[in-house]
């Protein structure tokens, strides 16, 4: 009798857990997994970041797990963030913590601080022979502040500029530049020699602003040369150009050489072959087009020749690396709404898709034998480590950081749906259903509008625009791969430039109209939501939707293209995709594709979200849209984050964002 009661209780608990649905708070409890490296003995090192909502901060620790699977071991426990794990010849692990190098046993034991460099170091790497360190730091090179110019006025907070690019992303220029340094290093004592600035006096950055990191500079396999990425332009020239180059600095001579001379777009992500005989990087051909086709360039240092290995392939590459034997080049690319692993050989110039499935392979960790370790995610699961059999493409989950959460969740059904667009082309949309979906019922439905505009709607897992979370609140989500996204050929990707309010908006309407034919979609309860270009799309749809939608949410969207062009910072993007408003060749963009020209048609509730330090889409965009909605008497709300940029990065602000997002939908949909 007691055993029966106990069993019933266990079943009740299990069933209760199985009924759990994703919530904003649960989403932010997930561990965020990112790879570090694979050791020679087959241990996979990786990091897990966790957020403390109460303290409103995160902590990242290092872990190790056997390549063949097994129990993961936490290697670090110090508050803060450990990263940059490298294995020393003696088997000890070198890593970066609070700007200094630390060393520990491979099981995490005996951690010891190895350096004590004043001011700390960023993006630290030890040379192949262990004799030098490579790192980055900021260097003050220009006068900007009032005090810089007027020493007798130290309390002035004035900023003085005479050229463009006076601010970028979320930061005002302060006269400091990221530079690359190297210094001698004694592995026995931890003594660091006098740092040498390889960009001394240059008004250029490496790592690149605003998102560059340690991937922007590397040692060559001999430890005698440094390869680094920099856009060596300044002021207005910097603001209108994407011409970023690959440079080689030789320690012995102190000389720098431009390896990508004549390549006019982005050149980034340099990687050496294991034997150092070849170098590859990713390259875009056209200056000013930040979403140009990304190709793999293979460079031969001996002959100083370059070969474009993917020039005839109708796709764009996300990242690339050499296989451990140097015979293959492995790369990631978006294809038909997913990001997959590919490989090519320069000898045969053939491209093979290694993995297939409803997921994203979104990062390399390392290779051991015929096994590649990657990070993988899908719309129901945050990133975890997986192994890939390079012959068969078979994947096997390695880390299980969030399995305890997902095993207790009802997961959403995610399906691809193909629609005929207005021009007859096939349009892919991802449809995400509520976890307890019943086709006999009717559901409110959200059209998700992606930003970019040339970024993919793949099987990504976002901690803000999280489809699993939206569906768990009872909404069907429609996420189209509209014009402008990679994964459907180069032309499809490029077609959105100078046509922001044209075919891409018609694609959105075609997708939602097609989905609305389903009996379980409540056509009277449709909403449109999105950020950045997605926010622009929401503003456009509010002016052309002809009563399709009942409510709108726009986050950091472009509302008025004239004022946006006058305040945004990366003008190469604005010039390529829209163009200057005083140029008559761009009249169509500013007349037909400008949301502020269509506000007479606004007739539905709208919530507007705006970051106070978003310099990509300035604060005036959200304020103008909210003011229009208020003056027109529409139910409207402004959600303003004074210290957030184009994203929402603070944990507590993110929870506010989620709660207000769903509160608005509850009120208006």
C-alpha positions as CSV (number, residue, x, y, z in Angstrom):
1,X,0.0,0.0,0.0
2,X,2.7,2.4,1.0
3,X,4.7,1.5,-2.1
4,X,1.7,2.2,-4.3
5,X,1.2,5.6,-2.7
6,X,5.0,6.4,-3.2
7,X,4.8,5.4,-6.8
8,X,1.8,7.5,-7.4
9,X,3.6,10.5,-5.8
10,X,6.6,10.0,-8.0
11,X,4.5,9.8,-11.1
12,X,2.6,12.9,-10.0
13,X,5.9,14.8,-9.6
14,X,7.2,13.6,-12.9
15,X,4.0,14.6,-14.7
16,X,4.1,18.0,-13.0
17,X,7.6,18.5,-14.1
18,X,6.8,17.4,-17.6
19,X,4.1,20.1,-17.8
20,X,6.6,22.9,-17.1
21,X,6.9,25.6,-19.8
22,X,9.6,28.0,-20.5
23,X,9.4,31.3,-18.5
24,X,11.6,34.5,-18.6
25,X,13.1,33.6,-15.3
26,X,13.9,30.0,-16.3
27,X,15.4,31.2,-19.6
28,X,17.9,33.3,-17.7
29,X,18.8,30.4,-15.4
30,X,20.2,28.4,-18.3
31,X,24.0,27.9,-18.5
32,X,25.5,29.5,-21.6
33,X,28.0,27.1,-23.1
34,X,31.0,28.1,-25.2
35,X,34.0,26.1,-26.3
36,X,37.7,26.6,-25.4
37,X,39.8,23.9,-26.9
38,X,40.4,20.1,-27.2
39,X,43.6,18.8,-25.5
40,X,46.0,16.2,-27.0
41,X,44.8,13.6,-24.5
42,X,41.1,14.1,-25.6
43,X,39.8,16.4,-23.0
44,X,37.3,19.1,-24.1
45,X,37.7,22.4,-22.3
46,X,34.8,24.7,-22.3
47,X,33.2,27.6,-20.4
48,X,29.7,28.0,-18.8
49,X,28.3,31.4,-18.0
50,X,25.5,31.7,-15.5
51,X,23.6,34.8,-14.5
52,X,22.6,35.8,-10.9
53,X,19.4,37.7,-11.3
54,X,19.5,39.1,-7.8
55,X,23.0,40.5,-8.2
56,X,22.4,41.4,-11.9
57,X,25.7,39.9,-13.0
58,X,27.2,36.9,-14.6
59,X,30.1,34.5,-13.8
60,X,31.9,32.2,-16.2
61,X,33.8,29.1,-15.1
62,X,35.9,26.5,-17.0
63,X,35.0,22.8,-17.3
64,X,36.6,19.7,-18.7
65,X,34.9,16.6,-20.1
66,X,36.3,13.5,-21.9
67,X,35.9,13.5,-25.6
68,X,34.1,10.1,-25.5
69,X,31.6,11.4,-22.9
70,X,31.3,11.1,-19.2
71,X,31.1,13.3,-16.2
72,X,32.1,16.9,-16.6
73,X,34.5,18.4,-14.0
74,X,34.4,22.1,-13.0
75,X,37.9,23.4,-13.1
76,X,37.5,26.9,-11.8
77,X,35.4,28.5,-9.1
78,X,36.6,32.0,-8.7
79,X,34.1,34.9,-9.0
80,X,34.4,36.5,-12.4
81,X,35.2,35.0,-15.8
82,X,38.0,32.6,-16.8
83,X,38.7,32.2,-20.5
84,X,41.4,31.6,-23.1
85,X,42.4,28.1,-22.0
86,X,45.6,26.8,-23.5
87,X,47.5,23.6,-22.7
88,X,51.2,23.8,-21.9
89,X,53.7,21.1,-22.8
90,X,53.8,19.9,-19.2
91,X,50.0,19.3,-19.3
92,X,49.1,22.3,-17.1
93,X,46.4,24.6,-18.3
94,X,47.1,28.3,-18.9
95,X,44.1,30.7,-18.8
96,X,43.2,34.3,-18.4
97,X,41.5,35.7,-15.3
98,X,41.0,39.4,-14.4
99,X,43.6,40.5,-17.0
100,X,46.4,38.2,-15.8
101,X,47.6,34.7,-16.7
102,X,46.9,31.9,-14.4
103,X,48.0,28.2,-14.5
104,X,46.4,25.1,-13.0
105,X,46.6,21.3,-13.2
106,X,44.5,19.7,-15.9
107,X,42.0,18.7,-13.2
108,X,41.7,22.3,-11.9
109,X,44.0,21.8,-8.9
110,X,46.8,24.1,-7.7
111,X,45.8,27.3,-9.5
112,X,48.6,29.9,-9.5
113,X,48.7,33.5,-10.8
114,X,51.6,33.6,-13.3
115,X,51.7,37.3,-14.3
116,X,51.2,40.6,-12.6
117,X,51.3,43.1,-15.4
118,X,50.2,46.6,-14.3
119,X,46.8,47.5,-15.8
120,X,46.3,43.9,-16.9
121,X,46.1,42.4,-20.4
122,X,43.3,41.6,-22.8
123,X,42.9,38.5,-25.1
124,X,46.2,36.9,-23.9
125,X,47.9,34.2,-26.0
126,X,51.2,32.5,-25.3
127,X,53.5,31.8,-28.3
128,X,54.0,28.3,-29.6
129,X,57.3,27.9,-27.9
130,X,56.2,29.6,-24.7
131,X,58.7,32.4,-24.9
132,X,56.4,35.3,-25.6
133,X,52.9,36.7,-24.8
134,X,50.6,38.3,-27.3
135,X,47.8,40.5,-26.0
136,X,45.8,43.7,-26.6
137,X,45.3,46.9,-24.6
138,X,44.0,50.4,-25.1
139,X,46.3,53.3,-25.9
140,X,45.4,56.9,-25.6
141,X,46.5,58.7,-28.8
142,X,44.1,61.6,-29.4
143,X,42.8,64.6,-27.6
144,X,39.0,64.5,-27.1
145,X,37.9,65.8,-23.7
146,X,37.7,69.4,-22.6
147,X,40.5,68.7,-20.1
148,X,42.7,67.3,-22.9
149,X,42.6,70.7,-24.6
150,X,42.2,72.9,-21.5
151,X,44.3,71.6,-18.7
152,X,43.1,74.4,-16.3
153,X,39.5,73.0,-16.6
154,X,39.7,69.5,-15.2
155,X,36.0,69.3,-14.2
156,X,34.8,70.0,-17.7
157,X,33.0,67.0,-19.3
158,X,33.0,68.5,-22.8
159,X,33.9,66.3,-25.8
160,X,35.4,67.9,-28.9
161,X,35.4,66.3,-32.4
162,X,36.6,67.4,-35.8
163,X,35.8,64.2,-37.8
164,X,33.3,61.4,-38.1
165,X,33.1,58.2,-36.2
166,X,32.9,60.2,-33.0
167,X,30.8,57.4,-31.5
168,X,30.4,53.7,-32.3
169,X,27.7,51.1,-31.2
170,X,27.3,52.3,-27.6
171,X,30.5,54.2,-26.9
172,X,31.7,57.8,-27.6
173,X,35.2,58.0,-28.9
174,X,37.6,59.0,-26.2
175,X,40.9,59.1,-28.1
176,X,41.9,55.5,-27.1
177,X,42.6,52.7,-29.6
178,X,43.0,49.0,-29.2
179,X,46.6,48.0,-30.0
180,X,48.4,44.6,-30.2
181,X,51.4,44.0,-27.9
182,X,53.9,41.3,-27.4
183,X,56.4,40.7,-24.6
184,X,58.9,38.1,-23.6
185,X,57.7,35.6,-21.1
186,X,59.5,33.2,-18.7
187,X,57.3,30.1,-18.2
188,X,59.2,29.2,-15.0
189,X,59.0,32.5,-13.2
190,X,56.0,34.2,-14.9
191,X,58.1,37.3,-15.5
192,X,56.9,39.4,-18.4
193,X,59.3,41.7,-20.3
194,X,58.6,45.2,-21.5
195,X,55.5,45.2,-23.8
196,X,56.1,46.1,-27.4
197,X,53.3,47.9,-29.3
198,X,53.3,46.6,-32.9
199,X,50.9,49.4,-34.0
200,X,52.7,52.2,-32.1
201,X,51.3,55.6,-32.9
202,X,48.7,54.3,-35.3
203,X,45.1,55.7,-35.0
204,X,43.7,52.3,-35.8
205,X,42.1,49.4,-33.9
206,X,42.9,45.8,-33.3
207,X,40.8,44.1,-32.1
208,X,38.2,45.7,-34.3
209,X,35.5,47.8,-32.8
210,X,32.9,47.1,-31.6
211,X,32.9,43.3,-31.5
212,X,36.4,42.1,-32.3
213,X,38.4,39.9,-29.8
214,X,41.3,37.5,-29.6
215,X,40.4,36.1,-33.0
216,X,41.7,39.3,-34.6
217,X,45.4,38.5,-33.9
218,X,47.3,35.2,-33.8
219,X,50.8,33.8,-33.6
220,X,52.2,32.0,-36.6
221,X,53.2,28.4,-35.7
222,X,56.9,29.4,-35.3
223,X,56.2,32.2,-32.9
224,X,58.2,34.7,-35.0
225,X,55.4,36.5,-36.7
226,X,52.0,38.0,-35.7
227,X,49.0,38.1,-38.0
228,X,46.4,40.7,-37.2
229,X,43.2,42.3,-38.5
230,X,42.8,46.1,-38.8
231,X,40.9,48.7,-40.8
232,X,43.7,51.2,-41.2
233,X,41.4,54.1,-41.9
234,X,40.6,57.1,-39.7
235,X,37.7,59.6,-39.3
236,X,35.3,59.9,-42.1
237,X,37.2,57.4,-44.2
238,X,36.7,54.8,-41.4
239,X,32.9,55.6,-41.1
240,X,32.2,54.9,-44.8
241,X,34.5,51.9,-45.5
242,X,34.6,48.2,-44.6
243,X,38.1,47.7,-46.1
244,X,39.6,45.7,-43.3
245,X,42.9,44.0,-44.0
246,X,45.2,41.1,-42.8
247,X,48.6,42.2,-41.7
248,X,51.8,40.3,-40.9
249,X,54.2,41.7,-38.3
250,X,57.7,40.1,-38.1
251,X,59.3,40.3,-34.6
252,X,62.9,40.3,-35.8
253,X,62.6,43.1,-38.3
254,X,59.7,45.0,-36.8
255,X,58.2,45.3,-40.3
256,X,54.5,45.1,-41.2
257,X,53.1,43.7,-44.5
258,X,49.6,43.9,-45.8
259,X,48.7,40.4,-47.0
260,X,45.3,41.3,-48.4
261,X,46.3,44.3,-50.4
262,X,43.9,44.8,-53.3
263,X,41.0,43.0,-51.5
264,X,38.6,45.8,-50.8
265,X,36.0,44.5,-48.3
266,X,36.2,42.8,-45.0
267,X,39.1,40.5,-44.5
268,X,38.9,38.8,-41.1
269,X,39.4,35.6,-39.0
270,X,43.0,34.6,-40.0
271,X,43.9,30.9,-39.3
272,X,47.1,29.0,-40.0
273,X,47.3,25.4,-41.2
274,X,48.9,23.1,-38.5
275,X,52.3,23.1,-40.2
276,X,52.2,26.9,-40.9
277,X,52.6,26.5,-44.6
278,X,49.2,28.0,-45.4
279,X,47.0,30.8,-44.0
280,X,43.3,31.3,-44.6
281,X,40.9,34.1,-43.8
282,X,37.3,35.2,-44.7
283,X,37.0,37.9,-47.3
284,X,34.3,40.1,-48.9
285,X,34.9,41.7,-52.3
286,X,33.1,45.0,-52.1
287,X,34.0,48.0,-50.0
288,X,31.0,49.3,-48.0
289,X,28.9,46.1,-48.3
290,X,29.0,44.6,-44.9
291,X,26.8,41.6,-45.9
292,X,28.6,40.8,-49.1
293,X,29.3,37.1,-49.9
294,X,32.0,35.9,-47.5
295,X,34.6,33.7,-49.2
296,X,37.5,31.6,-48.0
297,X,40.9,33.0,-49.1
298,X,43.9,30.6,-48.9
299,X,47.2,32.3,-48.8
300,X,50.6,30.7,-49.4
301,X,53.3,32.6,-47.5
302,X,56.1,31.0,-49.6
303,X,54.8,32.1,-53.0
304,X,52.7,35.0,-51.7
305,X,49.7,33.8,-53.8
306,X,46.0,33.9,-52.9
307,X,43.3,31.6,-54.0
308,X,39.5,32.1,-53.4
309,X,38.3,28.6,-52.6
310,X,34.6,29.4,-52.6
311,X,34.2,32.0,-55.3
312,X,32.0,29.7,-57.4
313,X,29.9,28.5,-54.5
314,X,26.4,30.1,-54.2
315,X,26.7,30.7,-50.4
316,X,28.4,32.8,-47.8
317,X,30.8,31.4,-45.1
318,X,30.4,32.2,-41.4
319,X,33.7,30.8,-40.1
320,X,36.4,28.4,-41.2
321,X,39.4,26.4,-39.9
322,X,41.9,23.8,-41.2
323,X,41.5,20.2,-40.3
324,X,44.2,18.8,-38.0
325,X,46.1,17.2,-40.9
326,X,45.8,20.4,-42.9
327,X,44.2,18.5,-45.9
328,X,40.7,19.9,-45.5
329,X,39.1,23.2,-44.7
330,X,36.1,23.0,-42.5
331,X,33.6,25.8,-42.5
332,X,30.2,26.8,-41.3
333,X,27.5,28.4,-43.5
334,X,23.8,29.0,-43.4
335,X,21.7,26.9,-45.8
336,X,17.9,27.0,-46.0
337,X,17.2,28.2,-42.5
338,X,19.9,26.2,-40.7
339,X,23.7,26.6,-40.1
340,X,25.7,23.5,-41.1
341,X,29.2,22.2,-41.3
342,X,30.9,21.9,-44.7
343,X,34.3,20.9,-45.8
344,X,36.4,21.6,-48.9
345,X,39.8,20.6,-50.3
346,X,41.8,23.1,-52.3
347,X,43.1,20.3,-54.5
348,X,39.7,19.2,-55.8
349,X,37.7,22.5,-55.1
350,X,34.7,20.4,-54.1
351,X,32.4,21.3,-51.3
352,X,30.8,18.7,-49.2
353,X,28.0,19.3,-46.6
354,X,29.0,17.2,-43.6
355,X,26.0,17.7,-41.3
356,X,22.3,18.0,-42.0
357,X,19.3,18.5,-39.7
358,X,17.0,21.0,-38.0
359,X,19.7,22.6,-35.9
360,X,22.5,25.2,-36.1
361,X,26.2,24.3,-35.8
362,X,27.3,27.6,-34.5
363,X,30.9,27.3,-33.3
364,X,34.2,25.3,-33.6
365,X,35.9,24.0,-30.4
366,X,38.6,21.7,-31.8
367,X,39.4,18.4,-33.4
368,X,40.8,15.1,-32.1
369,X,41.4,12.3,-34.6
370,X,38.3,12.0,-36.9
371,X,36.1,13.8,-34.3
372,X,35.3,17.5,-34.5
373,X,33.8,19.2,-31.4
374,X,31.3,22.0,-32.1
375,X,28.6,23.9,-30.4
376,X,25.0,23.1,-31.5
377,X,21.7,24.8,-30.8
378,X,18.1,24.7,-32.1
379,X,14.9,26.6,-31.3
380,X,14.1,24.3,-28.4
381,X,17.7,24.1,-26.9
382,X,20.4,26.5,-26.0
383,X,23.9,25.7,-27.2
384,X,25.7,22.5,-26.0
385,X,28.9,20.8,-27.1
386,X,28.5,18.0,-29.7
387,X,30.9,15.7,-31.4
388,X,30.8,15.3,-35.2
389,X,32.1,12.2,-37.0
390,X,33.8,13.8,-39.9
391,X,33.2,10.8,-42.2
392,X,29.5,10.2,-41.6
393,X,28.4,13.6,-40.2
394,X,26.8,11.9,-37.2
395,X,26.4,14.1,-34.2
396,X,26.5,13.1,-30.5
397,X,25.7,15.3,-27.6
398,X,28.7,15.8,-25.3
399,X,27.9,18.4,-22.6
400,X,24.6,18.3,-20.8
401,X,24.6,21.6,-19.0
402,X,20.9,22.4,-19.5
403,X,19.5,18.9,-19.8
404,X,18.0,19.0,-16.3
405,X,15.9,22.0,-17.5
406,X,14.9,20.7,-20.9
407,X,14.0,17.2,-19.6
408,X,11.3,18.8,-17.4
409,X,9.9,21.1,-20.2
410,X,7.2,20.7,-22.8
411,X,9.0,21.4,-26.0
412,X,7.6,23.2,-29.0
413,X,7.0,21.6,-32.4
414,X,9.1,23.4,-35.0
415,X,8.2,23.0,-38.7
416,X,9.4,24.4,-41.9
417,X,6.7,25.9,-44.2
418,X,7.1,26.9,-47.8
419,X,5.0,29.7,-49.3
420,X,4.8,31.2,-52.7
421,X,6.0,34.8,-52.4
422,X,4.3,37.6,-54.4
423,X,6.9,37.2,-57.2
424,X,6.5,33.4,-57.4
425,X,9.6,32.5,-55.5
426,X,9.6,29.9,-52.8
427,X,9.7,31.4,-49.3
428,X,10.7,29.4,-46.2
429,X,9.2,30.2,-42.8
430,X,9.9,28.5,-39.5
431,X,6.6,27.8,-37.6
432,X,6.9,27.3,-33.9
433,X,3.8,25.9,-32.1
434,X,2.8,26.1,-28.4
435,X,4.1,23.0,-26.6
436,X,0.5,21.8,-25.9
437,X,-0.7,22.7,-29.4
438,X,-4.2,21.4,-30.2
439,X,-5.2,21.9,-33.9
440,X,-8.8,22.0,-32.9
441,X,-8.3,25.3,-31.1
442,X,-7.5,28.8,-32.4
443,X,-4.3,30.5,-31.4
444,X,-3.1,34.1,-31.5
445,X,-0.1,34.3,-33.9
446,X,3.0,36.4,-34.1
447,X,4.9,37.4,-37.2
448,X,8.6,37.6,-36.2
449,X,10.5,40.2,-38.2
450,X,14.3,39.6,-38.2
451,X,16.9,42.3,-38.0
452,X,20.1,42.7,-40.0
453,X,18.7,43.1,-42.5
454,X,21.0,40.4,-44.0
455,X,21.1,38.1,-41.0
456,X,19.6,34.6,-40.9
457,X,16.5,33.2,-39.3
458,X,18.2,29.8,-38.7
459,X,17.8,27.4,-35.8
460,X,19.3,30.0,-33.4
461,X,18.5,30.2,-29.7
462,X,18.1,33.7,-28.5
463,X,17.9,34.8,-24.9
464,X,15.6,37.7,-25.8
465,X,13.8,36.9,-29.1
466,X,13.3,33.4,-27.9
467,X,10.7,31.5,-29.9
468,X,10.4,28.7,-27.4
469,X,9.4,31.2,-24.7
470,X,6.9,32.9,-27.1
471,X,5.3,29.7,-28.0
472,X,5.2,28.6,-24.3
473,X,2.9,31.6,-23.6
474,X,0.4,30.3,-26.1
475,X,1.4,31.9,-29.3
476,X,2.1,30.4,-32.7
477,X,5.3,32.1,-34.1
478,X,5.9,32.6,-37.9
479,X,9.5,33.4,-38.7
480,X,10.1,33.9,-42.4
481,X,13.4,33.7,-44.3
482,X,12.4,36.8,-46.2
483,X,14.4,38.5,-48.9
484,X,17.9,39.6,-47.7
485,X,18.8,36.5,-45.6
486,X,21.7,34.2,-46.3
487,X,21.1,30.5,-47.0
488,X,19.1,30.9,-50.2
489,X,21.8,32.0,-52.7
490,X,23.8,35.1,-53.0
491,X,21.1,37.0,-55.1
492,X,18.4,36.4,-52.5
493,X,20.8,37.7,-49.8
494,X,21.6,40.9,-51.8
495,X,18.1,41.7,-53.1
496,X,17.1,43.7,-50.0
497,X,19.7,46.5,-50.5
498,X,18.0,49.7,-51.6
499,X,14.6,47.8,-51.4
500,X,14.0,47.7,-47.7
501,X,10.3,48.4,-47.9
502,X,9.7,46.4,-51.1
503,X,9.9,42.7,-51.6
504,X,11.0,41.8,-48.1
505,X,7.8,43.4,-46.7
506,X,5.7,41.6,-49.3
507,X,7.4,38.4,-48.2
508,X,6.3,39.0,-44.6
509,X,2.7,39.6,-45.7
510,X,2.8,36.5,-48.0
511,X,4.0,34.4,-45.1
512,X,1.4,35.6,-42.5
513,X,-1.4,35.4,-45.1
514,X,-0.5,31.9,-46.0
515,X,-0.3,30.8,-42.4
516,X,-3.6,32.5,-41.6
517,X,-5.4,30.0,-43.9
518,X,-4.9,27.4,-41.2
519,X,-8.1,26.8,-39.1
520,X,-6.1,27.0,-35.9
521,X,-4.8,30.5,-36.6
522,X,-7.0,33.2,-35.1
523,X,-7.0,35.8,-37.9
524,X,-8.4,38.4,-35.6
525,X,-5.4,38.1,-33.3
526,X,-2.3,38.6,-35.3
527,X,0.7,40.6,-34.0
528,X,4.0,41.7,-35.7
529,X,7.2,42.0,-33.6
530,X,10.8,42.6,-34.3
531,X,14.0,44.6,-33.6
532,X,16.4,46.7,-35.7
533,X,15.5,46.1,-39.3
534,X,12.8,44.0,-37.8
535,X,11.6,47.1,-35.8
536,X,11.7,49.0,-39.1
537,X,9.6,46.2,-40.6
538,X,7.1,46.5,-37.8
539,X,6.8,50.3,-38.5
540,X,6.4,49.7,-42.2
541,X,3.8,46.9,-41.6
542,X,1.8,49.3,-39.3
543,X,1.5,51.6,-42.4
544,X,0.6,49.0,-45.0
545,X,-1.0,46.0,-43.2
546,X,-4.6,46.9,-44.2
547,X,-6.0,45.7,-40.8
548,X,-4.2,42.3,-40.8
549,X,-2.6,42.9,-37.4
550,X,-4.1,43.7,-34.1
551,X,-0.9,44.9,-32.3
552,X,2.7,45.7,-32.9
553,X,6.0,45.7,-30.9
554,X,9.1,47.5,-32.4
555,X,12.5,47.4,-30.6
556,X,15.2,49.8,-31.7
557,X,13.6,50.1,-35.1
558,X,14.3,52.7,-37.9
559,X,11.3,55.0,-37.9
560,X,12.5,58.0,-40.0
561,X,15.2,57.3,-42.5
562,X,16.3,60.9,-42.8
563,X,17.0,61.4,-39.1
564,X,18.5,57.9,-38.9
565,X,21.0,58.6,-41.7
566,X,22.0,61.8,-39.9
567,X,22.7,60.0,-36.6
568,X,23.9,56.5,-37.2
569,X,27.6,55.7,-37.0
570,X,28.5,52.9,-39.5
571,X,27.8,55.0,-42.6
572,X,29.1,52.3,-44.9
573,X,26.0,50.3,-44.1
574,X,23.7,53.3,-44.5
575,X,25.2,54.2,-47.8
576,X,25.0,50.8,-49.3
577,X,21.5,49.8,-48.2
578,X,19.7,53.2,-48.2
579,X,22.0,56.0,-49.5
580,X,22.2,59.7,-48.6
581,X,18.9,61.4,-48.5
582,X,20.1,64.4,-50.6
583,X,21.1,62.1,-53.5
584,X,18.2,62.0,-56.0
585,X,19.1,58.4,-56.8
586,X,17.8,57.4,-53.4
587,X,14.4,59.2,-53.6
588,X,12.5,55.9,-53.6
589,X,13.9,54.8,-50.2
590,X,13.1,58.1,-48.5
591,X,9.6,58.4,-50.2
592,X,8.2,54.9,-50.5
593,X,10.2,53.0,-47.9
594,X,10.2,55.5,-45.0
595,X,7.9,54.4,-42.2
596,X,7.4,58.0,-41.0
597,X,5.7,58.8,-44.3
598,X,3.0,56.2,-43.6
599,X,1.8,57.1,-40.1
600,X,-1.5,58.3,-41.4
601,X,-2.3,54.6,-41.8
602,X,-1.4,53.7,-38.2
603,X,-4.5,52.3,-36.5
604,X,-3.5,49.7,-34.0
605,X,-1.8,49.6,-30.6
606,X,2.0,49.7,-30.6
607,X,4.7,49.2,-28.0
608,X,8.1,50.8,-28.7
609,X,11.3,49.7,-27.1
610,X,14.4,51.9,-27.2
611,X,17.9,51.7,-25.8
612,X,19.4,54.9,-24.5
613,X,23.0,54.2,-25.8
614,X,22.0,52.6,-29.1
615,X,24.1,54.6,-31.6
616,X,23.3,52.3,-34.5
617,X,19.6,53.2,-34.3
618,X,19.6,56.4,-32.2
619,X,17.2,57.3,-29.4
620,X,15.3,59.8,-31.7
621,X,13.9,56.9,-33.7
622,X,11.9,55.3,-30.8
623,X,10.9,58.7,-29.4
624,X,9.5,59.9,-32.7
625,X,7.5,56.8,-33.2
626,X,6.1,56.9,-29.7
627,X,5.2,60.6,-30.0
628,X,3.3,59.9,-33.3
629,X,1.4,57.1,-31.7
630,X,0.5,59.2,-28.7
631,X,-0.6,62.2,-30.8
632,X,-2.7,60.0,-33.0
633,X,-4.5,58.7,-29.9
634,X,-3.3,55.1,-30.3
635,X,-2.8,52.8,-27.3
636,X,0.9,52.9,-27.0
637,X,3.8,52.3,-24.6
638,X,7.4,53.3,-24.5
639,X,9.8,50.9,-22.9
640,X,13.1,52.8,-22.4
641,X,16.4,51.4,-21.2
642,X,18.8,54.3,-20.5
643,X,21.9,52.2,-20.3
644,X,21.2,49.5,-22.9
645,X,22.5,49.6,-26.4
646,X,21.0,47.9,-29.6
647,X,20.6,44.9,-27.4
648,X,19.4,44.2,-23.8
649,X,22.4,42.8,-21.9
650,X,21.5,43.4,-18.2
651,X,19.8,40.3,-16.7
652,X,17.2,42.3,-14.8
653,X,16.5,44.6,-17.7
654,X,16.1,41.5,-19.9
655,X,13.4,40.1,-17.5
656,X,11.6,43.5,-17.6
657,X,11.8,43.3,-21.4
658,X,10.2,39.8,-21.4
659,X,7.5,40.7,-18.9
660,X,6.5,43.9,-20.6
661,X,6.6,42.1,-24.0
662,X,4.1,39.5,-22.9
663,X,2.0,41.9,-20.8
664,X,1.6,44.0,-23.9
665,X,0.5,41.0,-25.9
666,X,-2.0,40.0,-23.2
667,X,-3.5,43.5,-23.2
668,X,-3.7,44.0,-26.9
669,X,-3.8,40.6,-28.6
